[in-house]
Amino acid sequence: MASTLTDEEEGKTVVDASGEPLGPVTAVEEDTAYVEPNPDLAESIAARLGWGDAEEDDYTVHADAVGETTDDEVRLREEL
């Protein structure tokens, strides 16, 4: 079952399944989180998320990629 993303996620840090921080959620619209990537985000992680060729400053994370949300984090599923 996919998680639901709401405005409550704004400001939380998106982390991959191993806990690597990817960046903060800057906005949420229609079950999609917009994430400002950390400047030192490894290219391999960005490529795995499909962020390699994006032209915008913020990247998207859709609700079906989210494993769980906590008070501080949006944790992605392991199998992306």
C-alpha positions in Angstrom: 0.0 0.0 0.0 1.4 3.4 -1.0 1.9 6.1 1.6 0.0 9.3 1.3 2.0 12.5 1.2 0.5 15.7 2.7 1.6 19.2 3.6 2.7 17.7 6.9 5.8 16.4 5.1 7.1 19.8 4.2 10.5 20.4 5.9 11.1 16.7 6.6 14.3 15.1 5.3 13.9 12.5 2.6 16.2 9.5 3.2 16.8 6.4 1.2 16.1 2.9 2.6 19.6 2.8 4.3 19.1 6.2 6.0 21.2 8.3 3.6 19.7 11.9 3.6 18.7 13.0 0.1 17.3 16.5 0.9 14.4 18.3 2.5 10.8 18.3 1.2 10.1 21.8 0.0 6.5 21.3 -1.1 3.8 18.6 -1.6 1.2 18.7 -4.3 -1.2 15.9 -5.3 0.7 13.1 -3.4 4.1 14.2 -4.9 6.8 15.6 -2.7 9.3 18.1 -4.1 12.8 17.6 -2.7 15.7 20.0 -2.8 18.7 17.6 -3.3 21.7 17.8 -1.0 24.6 19.2 -3.1 26.8 16.2 -2.2 24.2 13.7 -3.2 26.0 10.8 -4.9 25.3 10.5 -8.6 24.5 6.8 -8.3 21.7 7.6 -5.8 20.4 10.4 -8.0 20.4 8.1 -11.1 18.6 5.3 -9.2 15.9 7.8 -8.3 15.7 9.0 -11.9 17.0 12.5 -10.9 20.0 12.5 -13.2 18.7 14.7 -16.0 16.2 16.9 -14.3 16.4 20.6 -15.2 14.6 21.9 -12.2 16.2 22.6 -8.8 13.7 20.4 -6.9 13.1 16.8 -7.8 10.0 14.7 -7.2 9.2 11.8 -5.0 5.8 10.1 -5.6 3.9 8.5 -2.8 4.4 5.0 -4.2 8.2 5.3 -3.5 7.7 6.1 0.2 8.0 3.3 2.7 7.1 5.3 5.8 7.0 8.7 7.3 8.1 9.7 10.8 8.0 13.0 12.6 11.3 14.0 11.0 11.8 11.9 7.9 10.2 10.6 4.7 11.9 7.2 4.2 11.9 5.7 0.7 11.2 2.0 0.0 14.1 -0.3 -0.5 13.0 -1.7 -3.8 13.0 1.4 -6.1 
